[in-house]
Amino acid sequence: MPVVSAFLVPGSPLPQLKPDNLPWGRIGAAFQRVGRALATSRPDAVLVYSTQWMAVLDQQWLTRRRSSGTHVDENWHEFGSQPFDITADTELAHACVAASARIGVHARGVNYDGFPIDTGTITACTLMEMGTPERPLVCASNNLYHSAELTEKLGALAAGCAAEQGKRVAVVGIGGLSNAMFRQAVDIRSDRLANAEDDKWNQRVLQLIESADVAQLRRVLPDFVREAKPEMGFKHFHWILGALGGRFTSARVHGYGPLYGSGGAVVEFMP
C-alpha cells in the first residue's frame, strides 16, 4: 500500500479565518496537529478530494502545476480572504486521468490560469501546510452524479496510480459531518450543533471510525446520510476508505465541534 497517512477534515474556512473564536479555533488547532502528522509521514504527494470542488460533466483532476491567487468564500466573506499558492503533482494527476477509464469514468485534466480552487482545498492546504513543492497535491473533483461507491473506487484508483509510480501518498478527504447550519445570526462565541440529534449521529459515526469497525460503519452510514445529511453523502470518507483499500487499523479524532451549527471533525486514520 502506498498510503502512509490519511485524514478527514472539514471544508469550512471558519477555523482559518476566525481562529480567535474558541469553538472554531479548537478545530483550527486540530488541523495543525494533523498537518504535522502528515508531514511526519513523508508523502511524495497528497491525494485530495473536496466536496466543494463540484463537477457535473466529467471526473476532473487538477493538472496545473501551480495555482495561486486570493480567494473569497461566497458565504463567509465578512471574515476576510484566503491567499493560496498550491503545487500539484501533474505526473500523478495525468496518470489518474488516463486510468479513470478502467472503472468506466470519463475524466479530464484541468489546467488553466485562474481556475477557481475551492474553499475546502485552500483551507486544508493553509492549515495543514500541504500543496507545497515538497508535498504536492493530486486533486479530484466531486462529480455530483457519482455515488459513494464510485467515489470509493476513485480513491482506490488514485492510490493505485501512486503505487505504479512508486510514490508514497497521504490521503485527505475534505467535507463536513451533519450539514444543518443556522439560517439566522447567532453569537459565534457560543456556537453549537444545530440540533441534538445531529450531534448524536456525528458522535456515533466518529466512535465507529475510532473503533475501525468498517463493517458496522457500512451498515450505519446510509442511516447517517439520511438523518444527519452530511456533506455530499459523506463521499469524502469513501474517498479515504477507497484509498486505504477498505480498511484501517485505528483512527483518532483530533477535534470535533460546531461550525455555525454544522458538524466538523478532524480525524487521523492509521493505515
N, C-alpha and C positions, 0 to 999 in steps of 0.2 A: 504494500500500500504506500503510495507516495504522500499521503496526508499526514502531516506532522502535528497539526493543531487545528481546532475548529471552534467557531464562536457564533452565537446568536446574539444580535444586538438590535435595539430599536432604531427606527429611521427618523424619529423626531429630532429637530435641531435644537430643542429647548435645553438639553444638557450642555450643549456648546455655547449657545447664545446667551443663556442666563444661568451660569453656574453658581452665582451667588444666592440664587433661590434654593433653599436647602433641599426640598424634595427632588429637584432636578439636578442639583449639584452632587447628590449621592450617586445618581446614575452616571453622571459625568465622571466621577472618580472611579466607578466600576469599569467604564470604558477604558480609562487609562491603565487600570490594572491588567485587563486582558490584552491591551496593546503591548504591555511589557512581556506578557506570556507569549504573545505571537512572535515578538522579536527574539525571544529566547529560543523558540523552536527552529529558528534559522531557515525559513522557507525561501525558495528561489522565486516564488510568485504567490499571489493570494487570489484564490477563486472567489469572486464576489457575485452574489445575487441580491438585488434590492427590489423589494416590491414596488418601489416608487419609480423605477425605470419601466414604464409601461409601453408595450408594443402590441399591435393588433395584426399586422400582416405577416411578419416572419419572426423567427428567433434571431435577435440581433446580438452581436458581440462587439465590444469596443475594440477597434483595431487601429486607433490613432495613438501614436507613441506617447505624445504629451498633450494633455488638456489642461488649460489654465484659464483663470478669469476670476470674476466675482459674482457670486450667486446670491439672490434674494429670495427667500422662501415665500411662496404665494400665501401662506397662512400666517406666518409669524414674522412678517417684515418689520413690525414695530420694534423688534428686539435687535435688529441690526443685520449686517450682511455676512456672507461666508466666502472669503477668498480661498481659492484652491489651486493646486498645481499637482496634477496626477499623472504618473507614468504608468503605462500599460506594457505588458509582455505581449507584443504583437505576434511573435512567432507562435506562442501557445494559443493566442486568440484565433489566429488563422487556422491552426490545426483543429480547433473546436468548430469553426465554421464548416470546414471540409468534412469533419466526422459526423456532423449532425444528421446527415442523410442516412447514416447507419441505423438511426432509430426513427426514421421516417419523418424527420423535421426539416423543413426548408429554412435555411439560415443565410445570413449575410453579415458582412462586417460594416461597421460604422466608422468613417474616417473623414471628418471634415471639421474645419475650424469653427468654433463657436457652438459645437453640439452641446445641447443642454444637459450636462451631468446633473443627476437628481440629488435632492437634498440628503437622502439617506446615505448615499455613497460618499458625498462630501463630508458629512458629519462623522461617519466612521473613519474615513481617511484622516481627518484632522485630529480626532481624539485618540485614535489608535496608532497614529504615525505609520500608516501604510500608504501604498500608492507612490512610494518613493523609488528612486532608481535602484535602491537595494532591495526593496520589496514591491515590485511592480504588480499591477492588478491584471486579472482577466475578468472582465465584467460581462455578465449575461443579463439580458433584458427579461422582464416579467411579461411574457405574452399572455394577454388576458384570456385567451382561449385554451391555454394549456392547463391541464388538470394537475393536481398534486402528484399523481403517479408519473406523469410525463416530466414534471419538474425534477422528480427524483432521478429519472433516467438521465436528464441533462447534467445533474450533479455528478453522477457516475461517469458520464461521458467525459466531462472536463477533467476529472481525476485520472481517467484512463489515458487521455491525451498527455497529461503531465507525466504519467508513468512511461509512456512511449518516448518522451523526450528526456527521461532520466532526471526529472525535476522534483524536488521536494516542494509541497504546497501547503499553505494554510487555507482554510475554508471559512468564509464569513457569509451568513445569511442575515440580511437586514430587513427588519419588519417588526411590528408590534404584536402584542397579545390582544386582549379584549380591546375593541375599537370604538367604544362609545365615548365620545368627547363631549364636554359641556358645550351647550349652544348659547349659554349666557355668560356674562362676565363673572368671574369668581376671584376670590383672594388667592393669588398663586402661592402665597406663603403657607397656606393650609390646603394645598391641592390634595385630592383624594381620588380613589376609583369612583367612577360614576355611579356604580351600584354594588351592593354587597355580593350579589350572585356572580358578577364578573370576577370579583376578587377571589371568590371560592373556586371558580373554574380555573383561573390563572394559576392559583397555588396548587391545585390538584395536578395540573399538567406539569408544572415545574417540579413537583415532588416525584412524578413518574420519570421525568427526564433525569433527575438526580439519581434515581434508582437504576437507570439504564435498562428499564423493562420495556424494550421496544415492542414486544408482542402486545402488552397491555396498552401501550401508547397508541398503537394502530387501532385497537378496539375503541378507545376513548375519543380519539381525535375527531371522528365525524360528529359526535355529540358536542364537543368543544366548539367546533366550527359553527354548528347550528345555533348554539346557545350564547356563546360569547362573541361570535363574529370576529375572530382575529383577522388581522390584515391579510387580504387576498387568500383566505382559506388556509393560512399558515404555510403557504408554499415555501417560504424561506427556510422553514425547518426541514421540509422534504428535500430541498437542495442540499442541505448539510447531510442529511441521512443518506442520500444517494452517493455523495462523495465519500462517505465513510463505509460504503459497502453494506449499509443497512444495519450497522451495529456499532456500539461504542462501549467501552469498559466502565466508564463512570462520567459524571458531569458535576459541575459546581455552579451554583447560581451566585454570581458576584454582586448582583444588585437587582432589586425589583421594586417598582413603585409606580406612582401615577404620573402621567404626562397630560395634564389638562383633562383628567377624567379617564383617559385610555390607560391601558396597562403596558408597561415596558419592562423588559428583563434583559440583563447581560449575563450570558451563560457561556461557560467554557466546557467543551467536550474533550474527553481523553480518548483518542483513537485506540 
